[in-house]
Amino acid sequence: MFRVCMVVFSEYPKDPRVRREAEALVEAGISVDVICLRGKGAPQEIVDGVRVFRLPLQQKRAGKARYAWEYCAFIVMALIKVGLLHMKERYSIVHVHNMPNILILSALLPRLSGAKVLLDLHDPMPEVYMAKYSRRDGSAILRLLHLEEQLSIRWADFVLTPNIAFRELFISRGCPASKIDIVMNSPQEKVFTRAREATRVAHESDEQFVVMCHGSISERNGLGTALEALNIVRQEIPNFVFEVFGGGDFVESFLRRVEDLGLQEIVRYHGGVTLEEIAGAIKRINVGIVPNGCSRFSNLNMPTRIFEYVCMERPVITARTKGVMDYFDDASIHMFEAGDPDSLARTILEVYRNRERCRAVLARGIAVYRSHRWELEKARLVRLVRNVLGDDDAGTEREKFKVGVAS
């Protein structure tokens, strides 16, 4: 049996991409261990067939120095843990999820004894850093992040990333096109479809008009823009409600802004919740919004939340960015100009007033989602992993890349 060790600087099963991929490999008959942060749960347990090892380190949001210390401490602990487990388990692949990219060093001992290394680039670190800390290209830290990315990609046997724009970016920075492929962040049907089928409600006749936003509560994700837009439209939409789910370093500022705008009666903040709770919340809303701000990272990102809303057959409003427009157009999703609260307000009002067009746009959006649903992405992931392992039965997935992108 093939054995895979996943390493991730986050909590499991809290990270949706890691959870999806780990469970997909287990379903394919591949043994999976996950090395992660302490979080909640026992230091060692089995979660839906995945064996989880939680290292004694908690993530705290306390500035760049704390991030650097946590990264270094986790890399050292993961290096030791992966090495010890490898002596017993003999891993076939160490599957490292960024950030940071340099976490790939945790695969050193298995690599020296013949294991393959798969690097999963959830996000490009230089762009995330610029968005988070309002930095521009040219700083010493950014040059270091570019070098760290290039060396990590060079050391990996193969690279995964979640969308077209990210793949093009990494190729432009030196990653061979034959070495990187896409596995999209599509929602797990077993979570979202189950919630959708549990209750089918016609929300158009509901007394309230419920808008939802979920994910990381960070400034770069445009929550400030969303609040300003709501302040514009609240007089136009009776019984307006804004449901917000998630945690992050912008929560306190977000809640202060809610008070400053006098939106306490409209905004309902729920904090961080499970994926199952997110799916349950989506089925009770009228529209979801993904108000990503203006940054190089936001322009390239294709937010998973879009597919989560569409999978649940709910209309979604998102910023007009390259990452989104690689998959959708104006006929298949509602878009506004990134960072523009007036544009977002107009789009919310259009969705509220023109229900017939909203249904037509949603139908086309669902067709886009179905061409990238998790069942298809999961099959691609398994084939790619087997290709890296040299499994002759895996097929030639890399040769099919252009077909996958075209769909």
VEXMILUM-50114 format. One record per residue (C-alpha): z, y, x; residue number from 1. Coordinates in steps of 0.5 Angstrom, whole numbers, plus 2048, in hexadecimal, padded with zeros to 3 digits. Layout:
<pts>
{c3:Z&c2:Y&c1:X&i:NUM}
...
</pts>
This chain:
<pts>
{c3:800&c2:800&c1:800&i:1}
{c3:7FE&c2:807&c1:802&i:2}
{c3:805&c2:80B&c1:803&i:3}
{c3:804&c2:813&c1:803&i:4}
{c3:80A&c2:818&c1:805&i:5}
{c3:809&c2:81F&c1:802&i:6}
{c3:80D&c2:825&c1:805&i:7}
{c3:80E&c2:82B&c1:801&i:8}
{c3:813&c2:831&c1:802&i:9}
{c3:815&c2:831&c1:7FB&i:10}
{c3:819&c2:82D&c1:7F6&i:11}
{c3:816&c2:827&c1:7F2&i:12}
{c3:814&c2:826&c1:7ED&i:13}
{c3:814&c2:82E&c1:7EC&i:14}
{c3:80D&c2:82F&c1:7F0&i:15}
{c3:808&c2:82D&c1:7EB&i:16}
{c3:802&c2:82C&c1:7F0&i:17}
{c3:807&c2:827&c1:7F4&i:18}
{c3:809&c2:823&c1:7EE&i:19}
{c3:802&c2:823&c1:7EB&i:20}
{c3:7FF&c2:820&c1:7F2&i:21}
{c3:805&c2:81B&c1:7F3&i:22}
{c3:805&c2:818&c1:7EC&i:23}
{c3:7FD&c2:817&c1:7EC&i:24}
{c3:7FE&c2:813&c1:7F3&i:25}
{c3:803&c2:80F&c1:7F0&i:26}
{c3:7FF&c2:80E&c1:7EA&i:27}
{c3:7FA&c2:80B&c1:7EF&i:28}
{c3:7FE&c2:806&c1:7F2&i:29}
{c3:800&c2:80A&c1:7F8&i:30}
{c3:807&c2:80B&c1:7FA&i:31}
{c3:80A&c2:812&c1:7FB&i:32}
{c3:810&c2:815&c1:7FE&i:33}
{c3:811&c2:81D&c1:7FD&i:34}
{c3:815&c2:821&c1:802&i:35}
{c3:818&c2:827&c1:7FF&i:36}
{c3:81D&c2:82C&c1:7FF&i:37}
{c3:824&c2:82B&c1:7FC&i:38}
{c3:823&c2:82E&c1:7F5&i:39}
{c3:826&c2:82A&c1:7EF&i:40}
{c3:827&c2:822&c1:7EF&i:41}
{c3:82A&c2:81D&c1:7F3&i:42}
{c3:828&c2:81D&c1:7FB&i:43}
{c3:824&c2:817&c1:7FA&i:44}
{c3:821&c2:815&c1:7F3&i:45}
{c3:81B&c2:812&c1:7F0&i:46}
{c3:817&c2:817&c1:7EB&i:47}
{c3:812&c2:814&c1:7E7&i:48}
{c3:810&c2:80F&c1:7EC&i:49}
{c3:810&c2:814&c1:7F2&i:50}
{c3:816&c2:813&c1:7F7&i:51}
{c3:819&c2:81A&c1:7F9&i:52}
{c3:81D&c2:81C&c1:7FF&i:53}
{c3:821&c2:822&c1:7FE&i:54}
{c3:823&c2:826&c1:805&i:55}
{c3:829&c2:82A&c1:805&i:56}
{c3:826&c2:831&c1:805&i:57}
{c3:826&c2:835&c1:7FF&i:58}
{c3:820&c2:83B&c1:7FE&i:59}
{c3:823&c2:842&c1:7FE&i:60}
{c3:81F&c2:848&c1:7FD&i:61}
{c3:822&c2:84D&c1:802&i:62}
{c3:81D&c2:850&c1:806&i:63}
{c3:818&c2:84E&c1:80B&i:64}
{c3:81D&c2:84C&c1:810&i:65}
{c3:820&c2:847&c1:80B&i:66}
{c3:819&c2:844&c1:80A&i:67}
{c3:818&c2:843&c1:811&i:68}
{c3:81F&c2:840&c1:812&i:69}
{c3:81E&c2:83B&c1:80C&i:70}
{c3:817&c2:839&c1:80E&i:71}
{c3:819&c2:838&c1:815&i:72}
{c3:81F&c2:834&c1:813&i:73}
{c3:81B&c2:830&c1:80E&i:74}
{c3:816&c2:82E&c1:813&i:75}
{c3:81B&c2:82B&c1:818&i:76}
{c3:81E&c2:827&c1:812&i:77}
{c3:818&c2:825&c1:80F&i:78}
{c3:815&c2:823&c1:816&i:79}
{c3:81B&c2:81E&c1:817&i:80}
{c3:81B&c2:81C&c1:810&i:81}
{c3:814&c2:81A&c1:810&i:82}
{c3:814&c2:817&c1:817&i:83}
{c3:81A&c2:812&c1:815&i:84}
{c3:817&c2:810&c1:80F&i:85}
{c3:810&c2:80F&c1:812&i:86}
{c3:814&c2:80A&c1:817&i:87}
{c3:816&c2:806&c1:811&i:88}
{c3:810&c2:807&c1:80C&i:89}
{c3:80A&c2:808&c1:810&i:90}
{c3:807&c2:80E&c1:80D&i:91}
{c3:7FF&c2:80E&c1:80C&i:92}
{c3:7FF&c2:815&c1:80A&i:93}
{c3:803&c2:81B&c1:80B&i:94}
{c3:801&c2:820&c1:806&i:95}
{c3:804&c2:827&c1:807&i:96}
{c3:804&c2:82D&c1:802&i:97}
{c3:804&c2:834&c1:805&i:98}
{c3:808&c2:839&c1:805&i:99}
{c3:809&c2:839&c1:80B&i:100}
{c3:803&c2:836&c1:80E&i:101}
{c3:807&c2:834&c1:814&i:102}
{c3:80B&c2:82F&c1:810&i:103}
{c3:805&c2:82B&c1:812&i:104}
{c3:809&c2:82A&c1:819&i:105}
{c3:80E&c2:825&c1:815&i:106}
{c3:808&c2:820&c1:815&i:107}
{c3:808&c2:820&c1:81D&i:108}
{c3:80C&c2:819&c1:81D&i:109}
{c3:807&c2:815&c1:818&i:110}
{c3:801&c2:819&c1:81B&i:111}
{c3:803&c2:816&c1:822&i:112}
{c3:803&c2:80F&c1:81F&i:113}
{c3:7FC&c2:80F&c1:81C&i:114}
{c3:7FE&c2:812&c1:815&i:115}
{c3:7F9&c2:817&c1:812&i:116}
{c3:7FB&c2:81E&c1:810&i:117}
{c3:7F9&c2:822&c1:80A&i:118}
{c3:7FA&c2:829&c1:809&i:119}
{c3:7FB&c2:82C&c1:802&i:120}
{c3:7FA&c2:834&c1:802&i:121}
{c3:7FD&c2:836&c1:7FC&i:122}
{c3:7FC&c2:83D&c1:7FE&i:123}
{c3:7F9&c2:841&c1:804&i:124}
{c3:7FF&c2:844&c1:807&i:125}
{c3:7FC&c2:84A&c1:80A&i:126}
{c3:7FA&c2:84C&c1:803&i:127}
{c3:801&c2:84B&c1:800&i:128}
{c3:804&c2:84E&c1:806&i:129}
{c3:800&c2:855&c1:805&i:130}
{c3:801&c2:854&c1:7FD&i:131}
{c3:809&c2:853&c1:7FE&i:132}
{c3:80A&c2:858&c1:803&i:133}
{c3:804&c2:85D&c1:802&i:134}
{c3:802&c2:85C&c1:809&i:135}
{c3:7FB&c2:85D&c1:80B&i:136}
{c3:7F6&c2:859&c1:810&i:137}
{c3:7F8&c2:85A&c1:818&i:138}
{c3:7FF&c2:85A&c1:818&i:139}
{c3:802&c2:855&c1:81D&i:140}
{c3:805&c2:851&c1:818&i:141}
{c3:7FF&c2:850&c1:814&i:142}
{c3:7FB&c2:84E&c1:81B&i:143}
{c3:800&c2:849&c1:81C&i:144}
{c3:800&c2:846&c1:815&i:145}
{c3:7F8&c2:846&c1:816&i:146}
{c3:7F9&c2:842&c1:81C&i:147}
{c3:7FE&c2:83D&c1:819&i:148}
{c3:7F9&c2:83C&c1:813&i:149}
{c3:7F4&c2:83A&c1:818&i:150}
{c3:7F8&c2:836&c1:81C&i:151}
{c3:7FB&c2:832&c1:816&i:152}
{c3:7F4&c2:831&c1:813&i:153}
{c3:7F1&c2:82E&c1:81A&i:154}
{c3:7F7&c2:829&c1:81B&i:155}
{c3:7F6&c2:826&c1:814&i:156}
{c3:7F1&c2:821&c1:812&i:157}
{c3:7EF&c2:824&c1:80C&i:158}
{c3:7F1&c2:82A&c1:807&i:159}
{c3:7F2&c2:82B&c1:800&i:160}
{c3:7F2&c2:831&c1:7FC&i:161}
{c3:7F2&c2:833&c1:7F5&i:162}
{c3:7EC&c2:837&c1:7F3&i:163}
{c3:7E5&c2:83A&c1:7F6&i:164}
{c3:7E7&c2:841&c1:7F8&i:165}
{c3:7ED&c2:83E&c1:7FD&i:166}
{c3:7E8&c2:838&c1:800&i:167}
{c3:7E3&c2:83E&c1:801&i:168}
{c3:7E8&c2:842&c1:805&i:169}
{c3:7EB&c2:83C&c1:809&i:170}
{c3:7E3&c2:83A&c1:80B&i:171}
{c3:7E2&c2:842&c1:80D&i:172}
{c3:7E8&c2:841&c1:812&i:173}
{c3:7E5&c2:83B&c1:815&i:174}
{c3:7E7&c2:835&c1:811&i:175}
{c3:7E1&c2:830&c1:811&i:176}
{c3:7DE&c2:830&c1:80A&i:177}
{c3:7DE&c2:828&c1:80B&i:178}
{c3:7E6&c2:828&c1:80C&i:179}
{c3:7E8&c2:82C&c1:806&i:180}
{c3:7E7&c2:82A&c1:7FE&i:181}
{c3:7EA&c2:82D&c1:7F8&i:182}
{c3:7EF&c2:829&c1:7F3&i:183}
{c3:7F1&c2:82E&c1:7EE&i:184}
{c3:7F7&c2:830&c1:7EB&i:185}
{c3:7F6&c2:82D&c1:7E4&i:186}
{c3:7FC&c2:82C&c1:7DF&i:187}
{c3:7FE&c2:825&c1:7DE&i:188}
{c3:7FC&c2:822&c1:7D8&i:189}
{c3:802&c2:81E&c1:7D7&i:190}
{c3:806&c2:824&c1:7D7&i:191}
{c3:802&c2:829&c1:7D3&i:192}
{c3:7FE&c2:825&c1:7CE&i:193}
{c3:804&c2:821&c1:7CC&i:194}
{c3:807&c2:828&c1:7CA&i:195}
{c3:801&c2:82B&c1:7C7&i:196}
{c3:800&c2:824&c1:7C3&i:197}
{c3:808&c2:825&c1:7C1&i:198}
{c3:806&c2:82B&c1:7BC&i:199}
{c3:800&c2:82E&c1:7BA&i:200}
{c3:801&c2:835&c1:7B7&i:201}
{c3:7FD&c2:83A&c1:7B4&i:202}
{c3:800&c2:840&c1:7B8&i:203}
{c3:7FB&c2:845&c1:7B5&i:204}
{c3:7FF&c2:846&c1:7AE&i:205}
{c3:806&c2:846&c1:7B2&i:206}
{c3:80B&c2:84C&c1:7B1&i:207}
{c3:80B&c2:84E&c1:7B8&i:208}
{c3:805&c2:84F&c1:7BE&i:209}
{c3:808&c2:84B&c1:7C4&i:210}
{c3:805&c2:84C&c1:7CB&i:211}
{c3:808&c2:848&c1:7D1&i:212}
{c3:808&c2:849&c1:7D8&i:213}
{c3:80B&c2:843&c1:7DD&i:214}
{c3:80B&c2:842&c1:7E4&i:215}
{c3:80E&c2:845&c1:7EA&i:216}
{c3:811&c2:84C&c1:7E8&i:217}
{c3:80E&c2:850&c1:7EE&i:218}
{c3:80B&c2:857&c1:7EF&i:219}
{c3:805&c2:854&c1:7F1&i:220}
{c3:804&c2:850&c1:7EB&i:221}
{c3:803&c2:857&c1:7E6&i:222}
{c3:809&c2:857&c1:7E2&i:223}
{c3:80A&c2:85E&c1:7E3&i:224}
{c3:803&c2:85F&c1:7E0&i:225}
{c3:804&c2:85A&c1:7DA&i:226}
{c3:80B&c2:85E&c1:7D8&i:227}
{c3:807&c2:865&c1:7D8&i:228}
{c3:801&c2:862&c1:7D4&i:229}
{c3:806&c2:85F&c1:7CF&i:230}
{c3:809&c2:866&c1:7CF&i:231}
{c3:802&c2:869&c1:7CD&i:232}
{c3:801&c2:863&c1:7C7&i:233}
{c3:808&c2:862&c1:7C4&i:234}
{c3:807&c2:868&c1:7BF&i:235}
{c3:800&c2:864&c1:7BD&i:236}
{c3:802&c2:85D&c1:7BC&i:237}
{c3:808&c2:85C&c1:7B7&i:238}
{c3:80E&c2:857&c1:7B9&i:239}
{c3:80B&c2:857&c1:7C0&i:240}
{c3:80F&c2:852&c1:7C5&i:241}
{c3:80E&c2:851&c1:7CD&i:242}
{c3:811&c2:84A&c1:7CF&i:243}
{c3:812&c2:84A&c1:7D7&i:244}
{c3:813&c2:843&c1:7DB&i:245}
{c3:815&c2:843&c1:7E2&i:246}
{c3:819&c2:845&c1:7E8&i:247}
{c3:818&c2:849&c1:7EE&i:248}
{c3:819&c2:84F&c1:7F3&i:249}
{c3:817&c2:854&c1:7ED&i:250}
{c3:81B&c2:852&c1:7E8&i:251}
{c3:820&c2:857&c1:7E8&i:252}
{c3:81B&c2:85D&c1:7E9&i:253}
{c3:817&c2:85A&c1:7E3&i:254}
{c3:81D&c2:85A&c1:7DF&i:255}
{c3:81F&c2:861&c1:7E1&i:256}
{c3:818&c2:863&c1:7DF&i:257}
{c3:819&c2:860&c1:7D8&i:258}
{c3:81F&c2:864&c1:7D7&i:259}
{c3:81B&c2:86B&c1:7DA&i:260}
{c3:816&c2:86A&c1:7D5&i:261}
{c3:81A&c2:868&c1:7CF&i:262}
{c3:817&c2:861&c1:7CE&i:263}
{c3:81E&c2:85D&c1:7CD&i:264}
{c3:81C&c2:85B&c1:7C6&i:265}
{c3:815&c2:859&c1:7C8&i:266}
{c3:816&c2:855&c1:7CE&i:267}
{c3:81A&c2:84E&c1:7CF&i:268}
{c3:81B&c2:84C&c1:7D6&i:269}
{c3:81D&c2:844&c1:7D6&i:270}
{c3:81D&c2:843&c1:7DE&i:271}
{c3:81B&c2:83D&c1:7E1&i:272}
{c3:819&c2:837&c1:7DD&i:273}
{c3:816&c2:830&c1:7DE&i:274}
{c3:80F&c2:82F&c1:7DD&i:275}
{c3:810&c2:82B&c1:7D7&i:276}
{c3:814&c2:831&c1:7D4&i:277}
{c3:80E&c2:836&c1:7D6&i:278}
{c3:809&c2:831&c1:7D2&i:279}
{c3:80E&c2:831&c1:7CC&i:280}
{c3:80E&c2:839&c1:7CC&i:281}
{c3:807&c2:83A&c1:7CD&i:282}
{c3:805&c2:836&c1:7C6&i:283}
{c3:809&c2:83B&c1:7C2&i:284}
{c3:806&c2:842&c1:7C5&i:285}
{c3:7FF&c2:845&c1:7C3&i:286}
{c3:7FD&c2:847&c1:7CA&i:287}
{c3:7FF&c2:846&c1:7D1&i:288}
{c3:7FD&c2:84C&c1:7D6&i:289}
{c3:7FD&c2:84B&c1:7DE&i:290}
{c3:7FD&c2:852&c1:7E0&i:291}
{c3:7FC&c2:851&c1:7E8&i:292}
{c3:7FC&c2:858&c1:7EC&i:293}
{c3:7F7&c2:85B&c1:7F1&i:294}
{c3:7F8&c2:857&c1:7F7&i:295}
{c3:7F3&c2:853&c1:7FC&i:296}
{c3:7F7&c2:84D&c1:7FA&i:297}
{c3:7F7&c2:84E&c1:7F2&i:298}
{c3:7EF&c2:84F&c1:7F3&i:299}
{c3:7EE&c2:848&c1:7F6&i:300}
{c3:7F3&c2:844&c1:7F2&i:301}
{c3:7F2&c2:840&c1:7EC&i:302}
{c3:7F8&c2:840&c1:7E8&i:303}
{c3:7FA&c2:839&c1:7E5&i:304}
{c3:7FD&c2:83D&c1:7DF&i:305}
{c3:7F6&c2:83E&c1:7DD&i:306}
{c3:7F5&c2:837&c1:7DC&i:307}
{c3:7FC&c2:835&c1:7D9&i:308}
{c3:7FB&c2:83A&c1:7D3&i:309}
{c3:7F4&c2:838&c1:7D2&i:310}
{c3:7F6&c2:831&c1:7D2&i:311}
{c3:7FB&c2:832&c1:7CD&i:312}
{c3:7F5&c2:835&c1:7C9&i:313}
{c3:7F8&c2:83C&c1:7C9&i:314}
{c3:7F4&c2:843&c1:7CB&i:315}
{c3:7F5&c2:846&c1:7D2&i:316}
{c3:7F4&c2:84D&c1:7D5&i:317}
{c3:7F4&c2:84D&c1:7DC&i:318}
{c3:7F2&c2:852&c1:7E2&i:319}
{c3:7EA&c2:852&c1:7E4&i:320}
{c3:7EA&c2:84F&c1:7EB&i:321}
{c3:7E6&c2:84B&c1:7EF&i:322}
{c3:7EA&c2:845&c1:7EF&i:323}
{c3:7EA&c2:845&c1:7E7&i:324}
{c3:7E3&c2:847&c1:7E7&i:325}
{c3:7E1&c2:841&c1:7EB&i:326}
{c3:7E2&c2:83D&c1:7E5&i:327}
{c3:7E2&c2:842&c1:7DF&i:328}
{c3:7DE&c2:847&c1:7DC&i:329}
{c3:7DF&c2:84D&c1:7D6&i:330}
{c3:7DD&c2:848&c1:7D1&i:331}
{c3:7E2&c2:842&c1:7D3&i:332}
{c3:7E8&c2:846&c1:7D4&i:333}
{c3:7EB&c2:84D&c1:7D3&i:334}
{c3:7EB&c2:852&c1:7D9&i:335}
{c3:7EE&c2:859&c1:7DB&i:336}
{c3:7EE&c2:85D&c1:7E1&i:337}
{c3:7F3&c2:85B&c1:7E6&i:338}
{c3:7F9&c2:860&c1:7E7&i:339}
{c3:7F6&c2:864&c1:7E1&i:340}
{c3:7FC&c2:864&c1:7DB&i:341}
{c3:7F7&c2:868&c1:7D6&i:342}
{c3:7F1&c2:862&c1:7D7&i:343}
{c3:7F7&c2:85D&c1:7D6&i:344}
{c3:7F9&c2:860&c1:7D0&i:345}
{c3:7F2&c2:861&c1:7CD&i:346}
{c3:7F1&c2:85A&c1:7CE&i:347}
{c3:7F7&c2:858&c1:7CB&i:348}
{c3:7F5&c2:85C&c1:7C5&i:349}
{c3:7EE&c2:859&c1:7C5&i:350}
{c3:7F1&c2:852&c1:7C4&i:351}
{c3:7F6&c2:854&c1:7BF&i:352}
{c3:7F1&c2:857&c1:7BB&i:353}
{c3:7EB&c2:853&c1:7BC&i:354}
{c3:7ED&c2:84C&c1:7BA&i:355}
{c3:7E6&c2:849&c1:7B9&i:356}
{c3:7E4&c2:84B&c1:7C0&i:357}
{c3:7EA&c2:849&c1:7C3&i:358}
{c3:7E9&c2:842&c1:7C0&i:359}
{c3:7E2&c2:841&c1:7C3&i:360}
{c3:7E4&c2:844&c1:7CA&i:361}
{c3:7EA&c2:83E&c1:7CA&i:362}
{c3:7E5&c2:839&c1:7C8&i:363}
{c3:7E0&c2:83A&c1:7CE&i:364}
{c3:7E7&c2:83B&c1:7D2&i:365}
{c3:7E9&c2:834&c1:7D0&i:366}
{c3:7E2&c2:831&c1:7D2&i:367}
{c3:7E3&c2:834&c1:7D9&i:368}
{c3:7EA&c2:831&c1:7DA&i:369}
{c3:7E8&c2:82A&c1:7D8&i:370}
{c3:7E3&c2:82A&c1:7DD&i:371}
{c3:7E8&c2:82B&c1:7E2&i:372}
{c3:7EE&c2:827&c1:7DE&i:373}
{c3:7F3&c2:824&c1:7E2&i:374}
{c3:7F0&c2:81D&c1:7E1&i:375}
{c3:7EA&c2:81F&c1:7E5&i:376}
{c3:7EE&c2:823&c1:7EA&i:377}
{c3:7F3&c2:81D&c1:7EB&i:378}
{c3:7ED&c2:818&c1:7EC&i:379}
{c3:7EA&c2:81D&c1:7F1&i:380}
{c3:7F1&c2:81D&c1:7F5&i:381}
{c3:7F2&c2:815&c1:7F5&i:382}
{c3:7EA&c2:815&c1:7F8&i:383}
{c3:7EC&c2:81A&c1:7FD&i:384}
{c3:7F2&c2:817&c1:7FF&i:385}
{c3:7EF&c2:810&c1:800&i:386}
{c3:7E9&c2:813&c1:804&i:387}
{c3:7EE&c2:816&c1:809&i:388}
{c3:7F1&c2:80F&c1:809&i:389}
{c3:7EA&c2:80C&c1:80B&i:390}
{c3:7EA&c2:808&c1:804&i:391}
{c3:7E3&c2:805&c1:803&i:392}
{c3:7E4&c2:805&c1:7FC&i:393}
{c3:7E6&c2:80C&c1:7FB&i:394}
{c3:7DF&c2:80E&c1:7FB&i:395}
{c3:7DC&c2:815&c1:7FE&i:396}
{c3:7DF&c2:81A&c1:7FA&i:397}
{c3:7DE&c2:81F&c1:7FF&i:398}
{c3:7D6&c2:81F&c1:7FE&i:399}
{c3:7D8&c2:820&c1:7F7&i:400}
{c3:7DB&c2:827&c1:7F8&i:401}
{c3:7D5&c2:82B&c1:7F6&i:402}
{c3:7D5&c2:827&c1:7EF&i:403}
{c3:7DC&c2:828&c1:7EE&i:404}
{c3:7DC&c2:830&c1:7EF&i:405}
{c3:7D5&c2:831&c1:7EB&i:406}
{c3:7D9&c2:82D&c1:7E5&i:407}
</pts>
